[in-house]
Amino acid sequence: MFGRKKKKKASRIGRTVEIPRESQEPVKVSFPGMEAEFKFGNAQHIGTRKQQEDSFGFSDLSDAELLSRRGICAVLSDGMGGLSSGREVSELTVLRTLEFFKTMSDKEPVCLQMKAFAAKLCEQVFHLYGKDRRAGAGATLVAVFIYGNSLYWCTAGDSRLYLFRGGRLYQMNEDHDYKNRLLGRYIRGEGSFEEAVSHPQKDALTSYIGCPLMEETDVSRFGFVLQNGDKILMVTDGVYNALTEEEMAGRMSKDPQEACRRMIMDAASKNLPGQDNMTAMAVSYN
């Protein structure tokens, strides 16, 4: 079902605290009955934090057999700064996701496999770091799989997945935070809108890798059909809290690598107090 550059290169996990300068060559993939061309971009900045707790990775883009059989995987994870070992868990999340991508079954629905994987990883991280039924470490997850012209995703936490189409950005996943939970109650006639947007704990995550009980996972039930010219954007909250969607969309008209680089530069240039780590990843489809 599922089926980098031309030089052989292992799957990469982002470790830099500066903006990557390298350009990405297009990757052409032959799928059954069709061919597709992809371009990739990524950029990262530490912000004003003492350490970089964001991690990211792509599947091996030089492995022709993996590309034709499984397609492409991109994964982004933001270690939770309020808990210990945030960097360790974000790196583990990226590694495990890339391993899972290579071993997925062709006989089971993608959505069920992704949801089961996220739940199992969450349980493993909680077992490693949790204590007294409380989380000891955690990280967000945005995992994207592209096979042919179909996009699949699995997310937990508040890192975001966007589709750029026709000059506009569309958020594809839900933020798993207390604000959204309160807004849901407001829609059901419980509580108020003002409480949801001003609650002191509104930014607290309600689901993430490593939480005691994962009740929320945003998983695509079916493959979302991509159109020529579409671009996928994945960002941590350090990016979208610094930039408006209009500002991000203005950069996405560029080459994916240049779009990510300029987006991070824009966010860093605002010199916001307490600026969080920032990571952006982009994939274009043609």
C-alpha positions in Angstrom: 0.0 0.0 0.0 2.8 2.3 0.9 5.1 1.9 -1.2 18.2 12.6 -0.8 19.9 13.8 -2.4 21.3 11.4 -5.0 24.4 10.6 -2.8 23.7 8.0 -0.2 22.8 9.5 3.2 21.2 8.1 6.3 18.0 9.5 7.8 18.8 12.8 9.3 17.8 14.1 12.7 18.1 17.8 13.2 20.6 18.8 15.8 21.7 22.3 14.7 20.8 25.4 16.6 21.4 27.6 13.6 19.6 28.0 10.3 20.8 25.3 7.8 22.1 26.8 4.6 22.2 23.8 2.3 19.8 23.5 -0.6 17.8 20.4 -1.4 17.7 18.8 -4.9 14.4 17.5 -6.2 13.6 13.9 -5.5 11.7 12.0 -8.2 9.7 8.9 -7.2 8.0 6.3 -9.4 4.8 5.1 -7.8 2.4 2.5 -9.4 0.8 4.4 -12.3 2.3 7.8 -11.6 5.5 9.7 -10.9 5.9 12.6 -8.4 8.6 15.1 -7.7 9.3 16.4 -4.2 11.5 19.1 -2.8 12.4 19.5 0.9 13.3 22.2 3.3 14.1 22.6 7.0 15.4 25.3 9.3 15.9 25.6 13.0 16.9 28.2 15.6 17.4 27.9 19.4 15.6 31.2 20.2 16.5 32.5 23.6 16.4 29.1 25.3 19.5 27.5 26.9 19.2 24.4 24.7 17.5 23.1 21.6 14.7 20.7 22.4 13.2 20.4 18.9 14.1 17.4 16.8 13.2 16.6 13.2 14.0 14.0 10.5 13.2 12.7 7.0 13.2 9.1 5.9 16.1 8.1 3.6 15.5 10.0 0.4 18.3 8.2 -1.4 16.8 4.7 -0.9 14.9 4.1 -4.2 13.4 0.9 -2.9 12.0 2.5 0.2 10.7 5.5 -1.7 8.8 3.3 -4.2 7.5 0.9 -1.6 6.7 3.3 1.3 7.0 6.8 0.0 8.3 9.6 2.2 8.2 10.3 5.9 8.8 13.6 7.7 8.6 13.9 11.4 8.8 16.8 13.8 8.9 16.7 17.6 9.1 19.5 20.3 10.5 18.4 23.7 8.5 19.9 26.5 10.6 22.5 28.3 8.6 22.3 31.5 9.6 18.7 31.9 13.0 17.0 32.2 14.8 15.3 29.3 12.8 17.1 26.6 15.5 16.8 24.0 16.0 13.1 24.7 12.3 12.4 24.2 12.0 14.5 21.0 15.0 12.6 19.5 13.5 9.3 20.6 10.2 10.3 19.0 11.8 11.1 15.7 13.9 7.9 15.7 11.0 5.6 16.6 8.7 7.2 14.0 11.3 6.7 11.2 11.7 3.1 12.3 8.0 2.5 12.4 7.6 4.0 8.9 10.0 1.4 7.4 8.1 -1.5 9.0 4.5 -0.6 8.4 2.2 -3.3 7.2 0.6 -3.2 3.8 -2.4 -5.2 5.0 -3.7 -2.9 7.7 -5.3 0.6 7.4 -2.7 3.3 7.8 -4.7 5.3 10.3 -5.0 2.3 12.7 -1.3 1.6 12.5 -0.4 5.2 13.2 -2.7 5.5 16.1 -1.5 2.3 17.7 2.1 3.4 17.2 1.6 6.7 18.9 -0.2 5.1 21.8 2.6 2.5 22.2 5.4 5.2 22.0 3.5 7.3 24.6 3.3 4.4 26.9 7.0 3.6 26.5 8.1 7.1 27.2 5.8 7.4 30.3 7.2 4.1 31.6 10.8 5.3 31.1 10.4 8.8 32.6 7.1 8.9 34.5 6.7 8.5 38.3 3.7 8.2 40.6 1.3 8.4 37.7 2.8 11.7 36.6 4.6 12.5 33.4 8.4 13.0 33.8 9.1 13.9 30.2 7.2 14.6 27.0 7.3 15.7 23.4 4.9 16.7 20.7 4.6 14.6 17.5 3.8 15.6 13.9 4.4 12.6 11.6 3.6 12.9 7.9 3.7 10.0 5.4 3.3 10.7 1.6 2.7 7.9 -0.8 1.8 8.8 -4.4 -0.5 11.8 -4.1 -1.9 10.8 -0.7 -0.9 12.5 2.5 -1.3 10.7 5.9 -0.6 12.2 9.3 -0.5 11.5 13.0 -0.1 14.3 15.6 -0.1 14.8 19.3 0.4 18.0 21.1 0.5 21.5 19.7 3.1 21.4 16.9 1.2 22.1 13.7 0.8 20.7 10.2 -0.3 23.1 7.4 -1.3 22.6 3.8 -0.2 25.5 1.5 -2.5 25.7 -1.5 -3.6 28.5 -3.8 -1.6 31.0 -1.7 -3.2 30.2 1.6 -2.3 28.1 4.6 -4.8 25.6 6.0 -4.1 24.0 9.4 -4.6 20.2 9.0 -4.4 19.1 12.6 -5.8 20.1 16.0 -3.9 21.7 18.9 -4.2 19.4 21.9 -4.2 22.0 24.6 -6.5 23.1 27.4 -7.8 26.1 25.4 -9.3 23.9 22.8 -10.8 21.7 25.5 -12.4 24.7 27.1 -13.7 25.9 23.7 -15.3 22.5 23.1 -17.1 22.9 26.4 -18.2 26.4 25.4 -19.6 25.1 22.1 -21.6 22.6 24.1 -23.0 25.4 26.3 -20.7 25.0 29.2 -18.4 27.8 30.3 -17.6 30.9 28.4 -15.5 32.0 25.4 -13.6 34.5 27.6 -12.6 31.7 30.0 -11.3 29.6 27.2 -9.0 32.3 25.7 -7.9 33.8 29.0 -7.5 30.8 31.3 -4.0 30.8 32.9 -3.5 27.1 31.8 -4.9 27.5 28.3 -1.5 26.6 26.7 -1.1 23.4 28.8 -1.0 20.3 26.6 -3.8 17.7 27.0 -2.1 15.1 24.9 1.6 14.4 24.0 4.1 11.6 23.8 4.8 10.6 27.4 1.6 11.7 29.0 0.0 9.3 31.5 -3.0 8.6 29.3 -3.2 9.6 25.6 -6.9 10.4 25.0 -6.3 12.6 21.9 -4.5 11.7 18.8 -5.1 13.5 15.5 -4.9 10.8 12.8 -6.0 11.1 9.1 -8.6 8.4 8.5 -8.0 8.4 4.7 -5.2 9.6 2.5 -5.7 13.3 1.7 -5.3 13.9 -2.0 -2.5 16.3 -2.9 -2.6 18.6 -6.0 0.3 19.7 -8.1 1.9 22.7 -6.5 0.8 21.8 -2.9 3.3 22.3 -0.1 3.3 20.8 3.4 4.5 22.9 6.3 5.4 21.5 9.8 6.3 23.9 12.6 6.7 24.0 16.3 4.9 26.5 18.5 8.0 28.7 18.6 7.3 29.6 14.9 3.5 30.1 14.8 3.5 32.0 18.1 6.0 34.5 16.6 4.5 34.7 13.1 1.0 35.1 11.8 -0.4 32.7 9.3 -0.3 35.4 6.7 3.4 35.9 7.4 4.1 32.2 7.1 2.0 32.0 3.9 4.0 34.8 2.4 7.2 32.8 2.7 5.6 29.5 1.4 5.5 30.7 -2.1 9.2 30.2 -2.3 11.4 27.1 -2.7 10.8 24.9 0.4 14.4 25.4 1.8 14.3 29.1 1.3 10.7 29.3 2.7 11.8 27.6 5.9 15.0 29.6 6.2 13.3 32.9 5.8 10.4 31.9 8.1 12.9 31.2 10.9 14.8 34.4 10.2 11.5 36.4 10.4 10.6 34.9 13.7 14.1 35.3 15.2 14.3 38.9 14.0 11.3 39.9 16.1 13.4 39.4 19.3 10.5 38.4 21.3 11.1 37.9 25.1 11.4 34.2 26.0 11.4 33.2 22.3 11.0 29.4 22.2 13.0 27.0 20.0 11.9 27.2 16.4 11.8 24.5 13.7 10.2 24.5 10.3 10.0 21.7 7.7 8.5 21.9 4.3 7.8 19.4 1.4 6.5 20.4 -2.0 4.6 18.1 -4.3 4.5 18.1 -8.1 
